Amino acid sequence: MPDPMPPFHRIEELPPLAGQAVATRGWVATTRSSGKIAFVVLRDGTGYLQAVLSKKDVPDAAWAAFGRLTQEMSLEVTGTVRSDARAPGGVELTASDLRIIGPSPDFPISPKEHGTAFLFEHRHLWLRSRRQVAIARVRHEVIQAIRDFFYERHFVLVDTPILTGAIGEAAGNLFATEYFDLGTAYLAQTGQLYVEAAAAALGKVYCFGPTFRAEKSKTRRHLTEFWMVEPEVAWNDSDANMRLQEDFVAYIVARCLERRKGELAELERDVKPLEAVRTPFPRISYTDAVAQLKALGDDIEWGRDLGGDAETLLAKQYDRPVMVFNYPRAVKAFYMKENPADPRTVLNNDMLAPEGYGEIIGGSQREDDYDKLLHRIREEKLPEEAYSWYLDLRKYGTFVHAGFGLGVERTVAWICGIPHIREAIAFPRTLYKLWP
């Protein structure tokens, strides 16, 4: 067996260790020197650290090694931690030795400007940049907040299949694959139908995983593979469903403001619009939204779904997310509950994020009447056999229930204030990108 790596400290561990001798490891972000004093900024994923080398205080080999440093070379630096209020993290390192671990000749992403296409071709290396690290940490916080929100409220996580024979939504195309001798399987667009079954067992549940949409969309709001969290709650009607949504989104935003100030500052995010995200959120019916949009000059007609431009225009009228409820039945999925007060519409809602980020949540009360659901399945010409198990949920102890889906990448893009969703996930999958 090779010898174990000698002990070292990660950069985030250094602030309490002022005055102590430590070793730390990382990658070269920048270097500069002024004669007999040299500076190297290291990053290790937990933070950034400036190490200061004095030619007279380090071995000749260490000084010579500094002269060979290039961007993204990995190295180990030994030295004494010194408090410095101006430094990131409040400390820097007075180096006593420096050792190169891995060379990095001609790192492709230099400090000069690069085009977006070039950066995405080098996505595996671009992830190391300050901006991408900040986005990744905000995403991590969003995901942890999602899990904590549901854990604190006693929801049970249910893992739903990625390969499925049933189709959740009629709209859009599906990625299909041959499944042994059973014919065609599809990559799941949603776990919703399965969590409806689980809600009858466990009351309050959610699924959280990758979902796939084969729509040939090229907008800045769409990916072909993205992460979605989908809670489902027994005995929640549409109104309770909307209350859960606003509590949920307010919780996520507050959590990022509290714990990711540094990352949001790195991204130059104006946090004032995020600080306005407090419950209750404004609600407007689809019918009133159409009237409002017409008054604002949009050419929408009642009965059409809201497009991206209409969503942006409407959301601009509010200082926090707005919920549009009770859309026309004809533009929504078969499983949504008919609105008894106006059967042309269903008991659903979309939540539109402010600042032009569009829909981040779609939700509804589910159709719990067996006959009405069967009628809708037939009306949509969906394969009845594929949905026999789903209909069983209405046959054996039907119950009022509602749920929603929140898209992680859209939420991350909005909180970070970044213009395109593709930076909100480490390795985006789009119409033209399947590599790296």
KACORNOR-V357860 format. One line per field, one symbol per residue. ss: DSSP state (~ for helix, > for strand, _ for the rest). phi: phi as a letter, one per 40 degrees, with the letter a starting at -180 (. if undefined). burial: I if it has 24 or more other C-alpha atoms within 12 Angstrom, else O. Layout:
BEGIN
ss->???
phi->???
burial->???
END
This chain:
BEGIN
ss->________>_~~~_~~~___>>>>>>>>>>>>>>__>>>>>>>____>>>>>>>_____~~~~~~~~______>>>>>>>>>>____~~~>>>>>>>>>>>>_____________~~~~~~_~~~~___~~~~~~~~~~~~~~~~~~~~~~~___>>_____>>___________>>>_____>>>>____~~~~~~~~~~~_>>>>>>>>>____________>>>>>>>>>>___~~~~~~~~~~~~~~~~~~~~~~_~~~~~~_____~~~~______>>>>~~~~~~~~~~____________~~~~~~~~______>>>>__>~~~____>_>______>>_>>>>>>____>>>>>>>>>___~~~~~~~~~~____~~~~~~~~~~~~_____>>>>>>>~~~~~~~~~____~~~~_____>__>___
phi->.ccccccabcdcccdcbdgccabbbabccabaabgcbbbbcbbbgcibacbbbbdcbbddcccccdcccbdgccabbbibcbcaccccggabbccbaabcbbcacfdccccccbcccccccbdcbcdccdccccccccddcdcccdccdcccbgcbcbcbcccacbbcbccgcbcbacbfccgcbbcccabdcccccccccbgbbabaacbbbccccbccbbbcbabbbbcabcgcccccccccccccccccccccccbbdccccdcfcccdcccccbccccbacdccccccccccgcccbdhccccdcccccccccbcadbbbbgccdcbbcccccccccaccbbcbabbbccggcgcbbbaacccbcdccccccccccfccddcbccccdcccbgdacaaaabbccccccdcccgccbccccbdbcbbdbbbac
burial->OOOOOOOOIIIIOIIOIOOOOIIIIIIIIIIOOOOOOIIIIIIIIIIIIIIIIIIOOIOOOIIOIIIIIIIIIIIIIIIIIIOOOOOIIIIIIIIIIIIIOOOOOOOOIOOOOOOOOOIIOOIOIIIIIIIIIIIIIIIIIIIIIIIOIIOOOOIIIIOIIIIIIIIIIIOOOIIOOOOOOOOOOIIIIIIIIIIIIIIIOOIIIIIIIIIIIIOOOOOIIIIIIIIIIIIIIIIIIIIIIIIIIIIIIIIIIIIIIOOIIIIIOIIOIOIOIIIOIIIOIIIIIIIOIIOIIOOOOOOIOIOOIIOOIIIIIIIIIIIIIIIIIIIIIIIIIIIIIIOOOOOOIIIIIIIIIIIIIIIIIIIIIIIIIIOOIIOIIOOOOIOOOOIOOIIIIIOOOIIIIIIIIIIIIIIIIIIIIIOIIIIIIIIIIIOOOOOO
END
